[in-house]
Amino acid sequence: MTTKIGIIGMSPGNAHPYSWSAIINGFFDGAEIIRVGYPGVTAYLQANKNTLGIDNAQVTHVWAQDVQIAESIAAATGIAHVVPQLEDMIGKVDAVILSRDDPEQHVAMARPFLDAGIPIFIDKPLAITTADMDWFAAQHAMGRFIMSCSSMRYSSEAGAVKMEMAALGALQFATAVGKKDWPKYGVHMLEALFALLDDPRPVAVKHIGKEGKDSVQITFENDFQVMIHMYMDISLTFQLSLFGKDGWRLIEYKNWYAMFRNNIIEFVRSVQQGSSRLAFEKTERIIRTLIAARESLESEGKTIYL
């Protein structure tokens, strides 16, 4: 049986409604995706066209805040139905992907589907305020199906290094460097680090940088420390370094297509199995760390204990 998926788009600069729908449906109109400003998406879809399409899944419905945007996404990725209101998907789809990375909209947009008992994947970051994170945690406690993460959790680059972790010896330190803002892109580096370290429990967060030049120190319960640096004006990069007693590794994240596809597969599997294959508690730790760093910045570098 095919899992019917509805997709919600789109926030400025976030091409996921196009790329994710194309990856699932196995179809894309490269010229249309270029026309709306995402030539990089067309390039990686074209390069990976032989692996497009997810078995037993289809994006069948789309909504966006502007009907012309929704019609473009539909035409570019083979979606049959454009709905005038996002709630119109209820009763017509088996699951929803909220593919917007503006977290201030997530509660309002997710609410009707969670109320209806429809599984939902929410693009990163799930939340950026404690109040919204508490709301999602309460929904999870009620048994609602919520999955949310950065696709870096499923990167092929990290998977390769994870097989070599034992050779590094006891880990002493880790650092990550990324471009752009802390809320939307710092979560990428948090997800990458937490996943690579088997999702340890953070206990303290301290912001020692400034707006646009974010430097965040995180201490975990075993006293292991990491540093994450997010700079708006560096050359585009997402890198993670691990330092052990016996060796070190540098990971450079580049294969966005592979991590997106792996993430989508995990969501579809989760829907078909009836529960998220990614424990909500792992996402909650990451989001509360993300929020704590912002709180630390706003309190002039005060350490925030989790």
N, C-alpha and C positions, 0 to 999 in steps of 0.2 A: 504494500500500500504506500502511495506517495504522500509524504508529509507536505501539506500546503502551508506556505509561509507568507506572512504579510511583512512588508518592509516600510519603515517610517523614515522619511528624509525631509530636508537635509539642512545641516548647519553650515555656515560659511567656511569654505576651504576644506570641507570633509567630503571626499569622494566615495566613501564607503557604500552609499546606496547604489552607486554604479558598479563598483568593483565587486562587492559581495554578491549582488544580484546576478552579475555575469558569471561569477565563479559557480554559483549554484545552478543557474539555468543552462549553462553551457553555450551561451550566445552573447555576442556583443556587436554593437555597431561602433567601430572605432572612430569613424568620422564624427558621429554625434558626440561622443565623449570628448574628442578634441575640441569640437565647437564650443562646448560649455566650459572648457578651460583645463582639462586634465589629460594632456598628452602622455604623461608618465603612466597613467592607468592603461591607456590604449597600448603603450609599449609593452608593459609586462603581461597584459592579457594576450597580446599577439605572440609574445615569446613563449607563452605557456598554453597555447590554444589546444594542444593535444591532451591536456589534463583538465580542461574545463568541464564542468558538470559534476554534480553530486548525486550519486545514486539514491533513488527513492525520496527525492526532495525537489520542490519547485517553488520559486517565488511567484505567487499567483495574483497578489494584490499589492498596490502601492498607494501611499498617501504622502503628500508634502504640503507645506504651508501655502504654496502657490501651485495651482493646478498645472501651469505650464512646466514647472519643475517636475512634477509627478509624471506628466505625459512624456517628458524627455527621458526620464529614468526608465519608464515602461518601454518606450520605443528602442532605447539603446540596449536593453537587456532582456527583451522578450517577455515582459510581464503583461498578462492578459487584461487585468482589471485595474483601473484608476478609480479610487473611491473619493467622494467629496468630503467626507469626515472620517477621521481615523477610526472612530468607533464602528463605522460601517463594516470593518473587517470582522468584527465579532460574529461568530456563527458560520464564517466562511473560510477561516484559516485554522490550522492546528497549532500554530506558533507564530510569534512576532519577533522581528529584529528591529529594535529601536536604534537605528544607525545614525544617531546624532551625538556629537561630542560636546554639546552645551549642557552641562549637568544641571544647570538651574531649571531646565525644562523637563528633566527626567521623571520627577514624581508625577507631575500632571499628565504626562503622556503615557506613563506606565500604568497609572491607576485603573483606567477602565479595563485593561486586559487582565491585571491581577485580580480585580474584583470579579471578572468573568471566569477566572481559573485557567487562563490561557498562558502557557509557558512563554517567557520572554527573555531574549538576550538584549542587554543594554550596553551600548558602546561605552568605552572608557572616557572619563572617569565616571563611575556609578553616581557619585555625589561629591560635592565640594563643601558642604556644610554639615555640622554635626546633626542638626535637626533632620536633614534629608537622609543622612546615613541611619539615624535612629528609626526613621519611618520604614526604610527598606529592611532593616533588621527585624522590625516588628512584623512586616509582611512575611518574611522568611519564617519567623517563629510560628506564624499561622498556617504554615504549610504551603505557601505560595511558591511557584517555580520561578526563581530569578537566577540568571547566569550573567556574569559581567566580568570582563577582564580586558587587558591589553593583549593583542595577538602575539606580543613578544614572548608570552608564556609558552607558545607552541613553535618557536623559531627552530629552524634546522641548524642554525649556527650554534645555539646553546645546547641542542641535543648532542651534537658532535663532541663538544667540550665536556659535557656531563659524563661521558664514557671515560674521560681521562682524569677525572677528579682525584681518584685515589693516588695517582702519580704525583700530585702536587704536595702531598703530605698534609699535615694539619694546617688548615687555613688560618692566616694571621690577619688579613685585611682584604677589603674589596673596594673598588672605586668605579664609578660610572660617570660618563660625560655625555650630555645630549644637548640638542639645540631647541630653542623656543621656550615657551612659558612653562612654569611649574605645574599648574593644574592639569593641562591637557597633555603635556609631554613628559613631565616628571613622572607621571603614572606609568609611562612606558618603562622607564628605567627601574622604578620600584618593582614592577611586575617581573621584569627580567631577572633582577637580583633575588627577589623572594623565591621565584620558581627554581632558579639554579641552586639555591641554598636549601631546598626542600621546605620552604615556607616556615622559617623560624618565627618565634614570637618577639615582636619589637617591644622594648620597655621604655625607651626615651628618645626624643627627637629634638634636635637643636638646629636652628637656621642661623648660619654665620655669614651669610652673604647679604644681598640686597635685591630689590625688585629688578628683574631682567638679568641679574647675575646671581642666580640662586645657588647657594652651597649649603647642603643639608647633611648633618651628621646623625646617623641612626645607630643606636646601641641595642643589641638583642639580648635575650635573657641569659645566654651563655657568655656575655660580655664581649661578644664579637662585634666589631664596629665596621661600618661602611660609610663612605662619602659619596654623595651624588651632586654633580655640578650641572646646572642647566643655564646656558647662556644664549640670549636672543641673537647675538650678532657674530657667532662663530660660524665657520663653514659647516654645512649640514653633516652631522655625524651622530651615531648612537653607538657608543663603545662601552664595554665593561671589562675590567681587569680583576683577576683573582691572584692573590699572592699567598703561597704556602711555604712551609719550611723547606720543601724539596724542589719547588718549581713554581712557575707562574704561567698564566694564559691571558691573552687578549682576545676578546670577541668583538667583532665589528658586525653590526646587524644591517644586512642589506637586502635579503631575500623576502621582501614584503609579501609577494604572491604566495610563497610557501606557507608563511605563518598565518596569513588570512585563510587560506584553504584548510589548513589543519584546525584552526579555530572553528570554522564553520562546520567541519566534519564532527568535531566534539559536541557542538550544540545540537546538530541533527541527531547524533547518537543519543544524546541526553533526552531529547524530546521523545524519541522512539522507545527509550527505556523507562521513561516516566519520571526521571529525576536528574538533576544536574550532576554531571561527572566531575565538576569542579566544586569542591566544598565551599559553601557560602562564607564560612569562617575565614578562608584564605583571602577572599576578596575583601571582606570587612577589615582585616588587619592592614591590608595595603591602603585602603581608602582612609582609614583612621590615621595612618601614618602620613598620608598626603595632606590631610586636613591639619594635623598637628604641626607640620612644617610651616604652613601658612599662619597658624596661630603664633608660632614662635617668632616668625618675621614681624608680625603685627605687635608683638610684645617686646621688640628690640632684642631678640635673641634669647629670650627666656627658654630654659629647657622644659619641654612638655612631656610629662610622664603618662604613659598609656596603661 
